[in-house]
Amino acid sequence: MNRLRRNEVGSSLVEVVVALFVLAVGMLGVLSMQVKSMQFNQSAYYYTQAVYLANEILEHMRSSPGIANTYLIGLEEAAPTASKNCNDTSVTCSPAELRNFNLKQWRDNVTSTLVSGKASVQRVGDFYAITVQFDDSRSSTKKDGTPELSEYVLMTEI
């Protein structure tokens, strides 16, 4: 009977445990890559939204180049109140009312679309700097653990 057992071949329990350990380490690596991929995808989404929002206010400014300077607003400055809904075609809006409506809608879109979203329009010489800030801490944090604020700045002429 001992003779038959010596001729048997197969994997021992130790070899199976080692193979499972190697497989588990490999799966943890794949899982880590998946998590990082999702974080970077979210960050790319936020940057895409920032680009879209900056272009949105730029198009409003370009539609009325004579009053483009009235669109200037700081990051911490409150958005003007809109007395009329200028999207309604039956409503006639003055340039100031249209500007207030556009800025209010834009600021509302920035705060509702981006995490901790803030935006500004500044004049730098002959150029306009449209800045959109947001919290991008899902993809990166500072070394001290505080959230990383990212910003997109669009410099343009009108």
C-alpha positions as CSV (number, residue, x, y, z in Angstrom):
1,M,0.0,0.0,0.0
2,N,2.9,2.4,0.7
3,R,4.0,1.8,-2.8
4,L,0.8,3.2,-4.3
5,R,1.0,6.4,-2.3
6,R,4.6,7.2,-3.4
7,N,3.5,7.0,-7.0
8,E,0.7,9.5,-6.6
9,V,1.4,13.0,-7.8
10,G,-0.5,16.2,-7.1
11,S,-0.4,19.5,-5.3
12,S,0.2,19.7,-1.6
13,L,-1.9,21.9,0.7
14,V,1.1,24.3,1.1
15,E,1.4,24.8,-2.7
16,V,-2.4,25.6,-2.9
17,V,-2.1,28.2,-0.1
18,V,0.9,29.9,-1.7
19,A,-0.9,30.0,-5.1
20,L,-4.0,31.6,-3.4
21,F,-1.8,34.1,-1.6
22,V,-0.1,35.2,-4.9
23,L,-3.6,35.5,-6.5
24,A,-4.9,37.6,-3.6
25,V,-1.9,40.0,-3.8
26,G,-2.5,40.3,-7.6
27,M,-6.3,41.0,-7.0
28,L,-5.4,43.7,-4.4
29,G,-3.3,45.4,-7.1
30,V,-6.1,45.3,-9.6
31,L,-8.5,46.7,-7.0
32,S,-6.1,49.5,-6.2
33,M,-5.9,50.5,-9.9
34,Q,-9.7,50.4,-10.1
35,V,-10.0,52.8,-7.2
36,K,-7.4,55.2,-8.6
37,S,-9.1,55.1,-12.0
38,M,-12.4,56.1,-10.5
39,Q,-10.8,58.9,-8.6
40,F,-9.1,60.3,-11.7
41,N,-12.3,59.9,-13.7
42,Q,-14.2,62.0,-11.1
43,S,-11.5,64.6,-11.2
44,A,-11.7,64.8,-15.0
45,Y,-15.4,65.2,-14.7
46,Y,-15.0,68.2,-12.4
47,Y,-12.5,69.8,-14.7
48,T,-14.8,69.2,-17.7
49,Q,-17.7,70.9,-15.9
50,A,-15.4,73.8,-14.9
51,V,-14.4,74.3,-18.6
52,Y,-18.1,74.2,-19.6
53,L,-19.1,76.7,-16.9
54,A,-16.3,79.1,-17.8
55,N,-17.3,79.0,-21.5
56,E,-21.0,79.5,-20.5
57,I,-20.4,82.9,-18.9
58,L,-18.0,83.8,-21.7
59,E,-20.7,83.2,-24.3
60,H,-23.1,85.5,-22.3
61,M,-20.4,88.2,-22.3
62,R,-19.7,87.8,-26.0
63,S,-23.4,88.1,-26.8
64,S,-23.4,91.7,-25.3
65,P,-19.8,93.0,-25.8
66,G,-20.8,96.5,-24.9
67,I,-21.6,95.5,-21.3
68,A,-18.9,92.9,-20.9
69,N,-17.2,95.0,-18.2
70,T,-20.3,94.8,-16.0
71,Y,-19.9,91.0,-15.7
72,L,-16.8,91.5,-13.4
73,I,-17.4,89.7,-10.1
74,G,-15.0,88.4,-7.4
75,L,-14.8,84.9,-5.9
76,E,-16.4,85.8,-2.6
77,E,-18.7,88.5,-4.0
78,A,-22.4,87.6,-3.8
79,A,-24.2,87.1,-7.1
80,P,-26.7,89.8,-8.0
81,T,-30.4,89.1,-7.6
82,A,-32.3,88.6,-10.8
83,S,-35.7,90.4,-10.8
84,K,-36.9,88.8,-14.1
85,N,-36.6,85.4,-15.8
86,C,-34.8,86.5,-19.0
87,N,-35.0,83.0,-20.5
88,D,-38.7,83.6,-21.0
89,T,-39.2,84.9,-24.5
90,S,-42.3,86.9,-23.5
91,V,-40.3,89.0,-21.0
92,T,-38.2,92.0,-22.2
93,C,-35.1,92.5,-20.2
94,S,-32.8,95.5,-20.1
95,P,-29.0,94.8,-20.4
96,A,-28.6,95.2,-16.7
97,E,-31.4,92.8,-15.9
98,L,-29.9,90.3,-18.4
99,R,-26.5,90.6,-16.8
100,N,-28.0,90.0,-13.4
101,F,-29.9,87.0,-14.6
102,N,-26.9,85.5,-16.4
103,L,-24.6,86.0,-13.4
104,K,-27.1,84.6,-10.9
105,Q,-27.8,81.5,-13.1
106,W,-24.1,81.0,-13.7
107,R,-23.2,81.2,-10.0
108,D,-26.1,78.8,-9.1
109,N,-24.8,76.4,-11.7
110,V,-21.2,76.6,-10.4
111,T,-22.3,75.9,-6.8
112,S,-24.7,73.1,-7.7
113,T,-22.4,71.3,-10.2
114,L,-19.0,71.5,-8.4
115,V,-18.1,70.6,-4.9
116,S,-17.3,73.8,-3.0
117,G,-17.6,75.6,-6.4
118,K,-16.7,79.3,-6.7
119,A,-16.3,81.5,-9.7
120,S,-15.1,84.9,-10.7
121,V,-14.7,87.2,-13.7
122,Q,-11.8,89.6,-13.6
123,R,-10.2,92.1,-16.0
124,V,-6.5,91.8,-16.7
125,G,-5.4,94.5,-19.1
126,D,-7.3,93.8,-22.4
127,F,-8.1,90.2,-21.3
128,Y,-10.8,88.7,-19.1
129,A,-9.9,86.0,-16.6
130,I,-12.7,83.7,-15.8
131,T,-11.8,81.5,-12.8
132,V,-13.7,78.5,-11.6
133,Q,-12.6,76.9,-8.3
134,F,-13.7,73.5,-6.9
135,D,-12.7,70.9,-4.3
136,D,-10.8,68.1,-6.0
137,S,-9.8,66.2,-2.8
138,R,-11.1,62.9,-4.2
139,S,-8.1,62.7,-6.5
140,S,-5.5,64.6,-4.4
141,T,-5.0,66.1,-1.0
142,K,-2.3,68.3,0.4
143,K,0.4,66.7,2.6
144,D,-1.2,68.1,5.7
145,G,-4.5,66.4,4.8
146,T,-6.5,69.5,3.9
147,P,-8.5,69.4,0.7
148,E,-6.9,70.4,-2.6
149,L,-8.7,73.3,-4.2
150,S,-8.3,73.2,-8.0
151,E,-9.1,75.9,-10.4
152,Y,-9.6,76.4,-14.1
153,V,-8.7,79.9,-15.5
154,L,-9.9,80.9,-19.0
155,M,-8.1,84.0,-20.3
156,T,-9.7,85.6,-23.3
157,E,-10.4,88.7,-25.3
158,I,-13.8,90.0,-26.2
